[in-house]
Amino acid sequence: MNRKFLIRRLPLMGAILMNLVCFNSSSLPNSQASTGSSQEQMRIPEISTAKIEKMIDVGGRELNCCVYGKGSPTVVLVSGLEAPQAYWNSVVPDLTATATVVTYDRAGVGKSELGGLPAHGERSARDLHVLLGKLGVPKPYILVGHSYGGSVARLFASLYPGEMGGLVLEDTQHEDVFEAMRSALTGTDLEAFDRLMAERFSTPEHPQTEADYRETTREQLKTSRPLPRIPYVVLASAGRAKAMAPLFSEKAIERLSLIDESLNDRLAALIPGGKLIVVEGTGHDIHVDKPDALITPVLEMIGLAGRKGRLGYLDLSQKMAL
């Protein structure tokens, strides 16, 4: 029986803004993310795929993780902000058929401990590196990051370029998104934007959760080292700015749409040969709404990773034909 369980989404109006800037995602009822009284529900299938579940000490805290399948490479699924690893269930069975797959919860999410260390993106990337090393899963790693998880995946790739076999960013935004959006708005549109930003993205005096460290993570991306020349795909849901129509004027939405397209192009250009795929008919969670849109490029990267020794990373990045 194909049963499903529910994961709560953010309050609708906040989610519309965050879907465009891609710095938040789904959360469980017990998540530390801010959740208002109005909630959307995302249905996630339960799966029976064989797995090994572990708690791994990454230094200062233990993280919960699951390992599926076997063989090289290892596909690492990096969740959105404060989102549980279970929301990858829609793609895990297909990916597990051809490679090792790792899902995990970052600090303070699900069964993972928050600990006393910072929970910003760079620390999360280093936590993940320790976790993968202790698991002993085969290299290279293909990282798939959704929303805020794409920021963590990017920082991981910049810190450990020699261990990477591919990178997929799903509905992640460029780190300049806030400045670019604000520069396009005037009058009441700008007032609405500043009000929403102040309410949802300000850094508290004593940050603890990864949501508290969003601005720190964004600044870390701006100063991170260049990404390695590996197979690289950016997936973006179509019409993200149009979904913000209840918040801004029609002219503002037109300007924001152009900015969104430009930033997607810039994100895809971070690696020579990077490919941007705009997916129609989905919301922010592309891997849930249209799993094949994510599965297809990842499976191709899995195939290319097996040829790494003979072709080299540069050739692989040029040979993707998606």
N, C-alpha and C positions, 0 to 999 in steps of 0.2 A: 504494500500500500504506500502510495507516494504522499505521505503526510507533510504538512508544512507548519512552521512556527512563525510567530510575528516578531519583528524588531521595530521598535518605535523610531520614527523620524522626528526631525526637529519641528517646532511650530511652523506652520505654513509660511507666513510672511518672512520670518527669519531665514527659512530654508531657501526661499527664492533668491535672496541676496547671496547667501552662502553658496548656492549652486553655481552662481556665476563666478564668484571669487574662489570657489573650490577649497575653502579652508574649514569645512565641517562636513559631517556625513551622518550616518545612522547611529543610533545608540540604543543599547538595551535599557529596560526599565531601571536597572540599578546602576546605570552609567553615571559618572560624575559630571557629564556634560549638562549644560543648562537646558532644561526642557520645560516648556510652558504647558498650559492646561490642554491646549489643542494639539493633537498628535496625528500625523499620518502613520499608516502601518505598512511595512514592507514585508511581504510574504517570502520566506526563505525555505527551500525544500530541505527536509531531513534526508541524509544520505547514509548508506550502509557500507560505504567504501572502507576497507580495512585501514587502520591507522595505529600509530604508536603515539600515545600522549605522554608528555613529560613536563616536569617543572625544572627549568635550567637556571642555575645561579650565574648571573652575568656580572656579578660584583656589586654588592650593595642591594640587590633585589633579585627575586626569582620571577622568571617569565614562563607562562604556560604556552606550550606549543604542541603541534601535531605534525607527524611525518607520515606521508602517504607514498606508496609506490617504491620504486627502486631504480637505480641506474643514473648515469650522467646524461645531461646536466641536472642541476637542482633548480626548480622553479620556486621562487619565494614570493608569496602573496602578501603584500603590505597594505593593511586596511586603512580606511579613512579615519578622520579624527575621532578618537574614542569609540570606534566601531569594533565589534567583536569579530574574531576570525571566522566564526560560523557563517558570516554573510558571503563568504566565497564558495559556499556549498554548490552553487549553481554551475561552477566551472571545474571544481576539484576532480570529479570522476573522469572527465575527458582528458585532463592534463595528466592525471596519475597513470593513465594507460601507457604513456610513453616516457615518463621521467619521474624522478623523485620530486615530490611537492611538499613544501613546508608552509604551514600557516601558524600564526602566533598572535598573541595579544601583547601590545606594548605596556609599558609601566602604568599601573593604575587602571587597566582595562580588563574586564572579565576576571579570570582567576589570577592574573599577574599582579605582583606587588608593586606599589608605588615607590616604596623605599625613600631614602633621604636624598638621593641624587636628583639633579635637574631632569626634567622630562622634555627638554627641547629636542629639535630634530637631529642635531649632531650627536647628542648623547644617545638618542634612540638608534641612530645608525651604528654607533659603536656597540651598543647593547646587542643589536642584531648580529654583528660580526662575531662577537663572543659566543652567542647562542649557536650560530651555524658551525663554528669551530668545535664546540663541545659536542654537538650532535654528530659531527664527523660525516656530514652528507657530502656527496661528490661535487667538485667544482668542474666547470665554471658555474656561476650563479646567474640565472635570469630573474631579474627583479621586476615584479609587476606592482605598481603603486597606484592606488585609487585616491583621488582627491588629495587631502593632506598627506596621505601615505606616499603619494608621488614625490613630495618634498623630501621625505625620509629616504626614499629610494634614490633620489638624485644625490643626496649628501653621501649615502653609502657608496655609490658609484664613483664619486669624486675622491673619497677617502681610500677606496680599495679597488683602483682601476684594473689591476692585474688579475683580479678574481672574477671579473664580470664577463658574461657571455651574451648579454642582451638586456635591454631595458624597455619596458612598456609603461607609459604614463596614461592612466585612464581618468579623463575629465579633471585633470590637474591644471592649475593656472600658473602663469608666469608670476614671479615675485614682484614685478612692477605693477601689478593689477590695481592696487589701491590708488597709487599716484595717477595712473593713467585714467582711471574712472573719474576721480575727483576733478582732474583737469578738464574733463568734457562736460561737466555739469555747472549750471548757474542757477541763481534764484532759489525758488522753492525746491527744485530738484537737488541742488547742492545742500540745502538745509536738511532735507530728508536723508540724504546719504550720510552727512556728518552725524546726525542723530543716531542712525542705525549703527554706524561704526563705533560711536562712543558707547552705545549700549552693549554691543556684542563682541567688540574686538579690543577693548582697552586692556592693558596689562595690569593685574592687581599688584599691590605693594609687595606682597609675599607670594609669588607664583609657586604653584605646586604641580597641577596637572598639565598635560600637554596642551590643553586648550588655553591655559594661562600663558603658555610660552609661544603662542602662534607668531607674535611679532618678532621674537628672538629668532625663531626658525626662519622667518622670511629674510631677516638681515643676514643670517648665516648663508643662505642661498646666494645672496648678492656677492659674498666674498669667497665662495667656494671655488676650488680648483676646477679647471675645465673637465668635462666628461670625457671618458675614453672613447675611441672610435670603434664602436660596437654596433651591432644591429639595434635599431632604435625606432620605436613607433609611438606616436601620440594619438590617442583616441579622444575625440571631443564630441559631446552631444550637440546636435544642431539646435540653433535658436535659443541659446541660454539667455541672452539679453532680453528676448521677447517675453520670456517667462516673468520678467520683472515689471511688466506693464502696470500692475496695480500700484507700484511704488513711485514711478516716474512718468514724466510727460512723454508723449509720442516722439517728439524731437529728441529728447534725451535717450530714449530707447534706440533710435536710429544711430545716434553717435556711439552708444555703448556697444551696439552690434558690430560696428566697424572696429572698435577697440578690441573686442573679444577676438575677432578674426585675426587682427594684426598680432595680438599676443600669442595666439595659437601658432601662427607662423614662426614667431620668434622662439617659442618653446621647441618646435620641431627642428629649428636650425641650430640648436645647441650642439648637435653632432652632425658632421657632414654625412649626407645620405639619409638623414632622418626622414621619416614619413609621417605626414599628418593624415588621419582618417576621420572625417566628420561623419558621425553615425546619426541617421535620421530615425525619428520615431521612438526616442528613448528619453528618459529623465536623466538625472545625475548618476544613477547606478546602472551604467551600461551593461556590466557583467550580469546583472539580474534581469534587466529588461530584454536584452539581446545577447545571451551568452556567447554565441558564435562569433560576434564581432570582436570579442577578446580572445577566444580560444584559437581562432584561425592564425593571427600573427604570432601568438606564443608557440603554437605547434611548429610554425615555420622556423622560429628561432631555435627551438629544440633540435630540429633537423640540421640547421646550420652550425650549431655548437658542436655537433659531432664531427664536423669537417674543419674545425678551427685549426688543428695542427697542420693541415695541408694547405689551407688557403690564407689563414691569417685574419685578424679582426678587420683590417681595412677592407679587404676584399669582401668579407661577409657583409659589411654594412652597405656595400654597393650592389650586392647581389640579391637583396630582398626584393621580391616582386609580388607585392600584396595588392 
